[in-house]
């Protein structure tokens, strides 16, 4: 009897001692391709700080920006395998796992930035909840947040007012099927180029233009190799924050809730950053020699919308029910 009590006392003492020490921190490797000065880079850096604080240091993120852990495909494969635990990029980058997820980057489907965030909320978006189940089942990857980077516009080294101005010219396409389809809709010749290689591709003439938010054009100093911006706003640029499912389930419920709360807060902040930055960015890029074409001075936005959506509908007929769900989100 005394022996049993002694064992119980030893066990209780051991538990008490374990409780006196903080749990070992869980360090997650977080990768992305954004350059210094881009909204996505600020997002990741600040989210890492706030997640550490929100979890009392129990979960920390080691952030690897600017393609340090590989290009987009390598990053997605890394998260899928678990060698990288978290990352962010366009939703369409996950199409190598579940093709339908690319619908969230489809052009001309969001009313504005606020609608883009609402329609990509992992907790409330019907389309995303359905597709997230497929991502987990098919690739062991889960979307847990999103980043708003602003509307995407077309930059070039000549003036663009309609798709006719782009006909047959080599334009950079993000190396994903959706972007290739969209650039075909523009009337251009899609030329896949990784973002890290884009300035060189523009400088050498491999491509004569590209499309991205103004933040990216500024951060990568594309004004040094591009003279014009057509303000098409063809996409509301919203990126998916995704995690290896095994790593996610390895965290406690409280840790997951804290991380989700931080990511939701940062998503709203990213929308504010993008909206505040756009006017200043137009001034900055104009001062650096870029000329802006808008609806007010001749941009035929309806022609772009009609041709691009026709191409997307032809190439991706399975997107239709998801687009209907997205456009119905308030």
Residue, then its C-alpha position, 0 to 999 in steps of 0.5 A: x500500500x505504501x509502495x502504491x502511494x509512493x508511486x502516485x506521489x512520484x507521478x504527481x511530482x513529475x507532472x508538477x515539475x513538467x508543468x513548471x516548464x513551458x512547452x517546447x515551441x513549435x517552429x513552422x517554416x513559412x515560405x513565399x515569393x514576395x519581394x521586400x516592400x510588397x504587401x505580402x512580405x509585410x503580411x508574413x513578417x507581421x503575422x509571424x510576430x503576432x502569432x508568436x505573441x498570441x500563442x505565448x511563444x508556443x508557435x513561431x514562424x520562420x519566414x523565408x521570403x523572396x523564393x528562398x525555399x524555391x519557386x512556387x511549384x517547389x514551395x507548394x510541393x514542400x508544404x504538401x510533403x511537410x518539409x515546409x509547414x506554411x506558405x502563401x501564394x495565389x489560390x491557383x498555385x494549389x491547382x496542382x493539388x485540386x484544380x478547382x481552387x484556381x477559381x478564386x483567382x479568376x478574373x472579373x469575379x469580385x466586385x471589390x477588395x472587400x468582396x474578395x476577402x469575404x468570398x475567400x474566408x475559410x470559415x464562411x465561404x461555401x465555395x472555399x469550404x467545399x474546395x478546402x475539403x478536397x485539398x485536405x483529402x487530395x493533398x494534405x494541405x489546408x487554406x487557413x487565411x488570405x491576403x489582399x494585395x490590390x487590383x492587378x493591372x497590365x504594365x507594358x513598354x507601349x500604350x494599351x487601350x484594348x485587347x487589340x493592342x496586345x494581339x500576338x505580343x509575348x506577355x508574361x503569364x504566371x506559370x499556372x493554367x488559369x493565367x495562361x488562359x487569361x493572357x490568351x483572353x487578352x489576345x497576347x501570347x502567354x509566356x510563363x515566367x517565374x516572378x524572380x525572373x520577371x525583371x530580366x525577362x522584361x529587360x531582354x524582351x522575352x516578354x514585353x509586358x506583364x500584369x500585377x498589383x501596383x505594389x509589386x510593380x513598385x517593389x520590383x522597380x518594373x518602371x525601369x523596364x516598363x513605360x505604361x500601365x493599363x488600369x484594367x483591374x482585371x483581378x482582385x489579387x487575393x492570395x491563399x495562406x495554406x498549411x500542411x494538414x498534419x502540421x496543423x492538426x499537430x497544434x492544439x485547438x487553442x493554438x489553431x484558434x489563435x493563429x486563425x484569429x491573427x490571420x483574419x485580422x491581418x487579412x483585413x489590414x492587408x485590404x486597408x494597406x492596399x487601398x491606402x497605397x494605391x493613390x500614392x503608388x500611382x503618384x510614385x510610378x508616374x514620377x518614375x516615368x510611367x504613363x497610366x491609361x484609364x477608362x477616362x482616357x480611352x481604356x476599353x474595359x468592357x472589351x477586356x472583360x468580354x474577351x477574358x471571360x469568354x476564354x475562361x468559360x471555354x477553358x474552365x467550364x467546371x468553374x461555373x457553379x463556384x463562380x455563382x457561389x462567389x458572386x452571391x457572397x455579400 
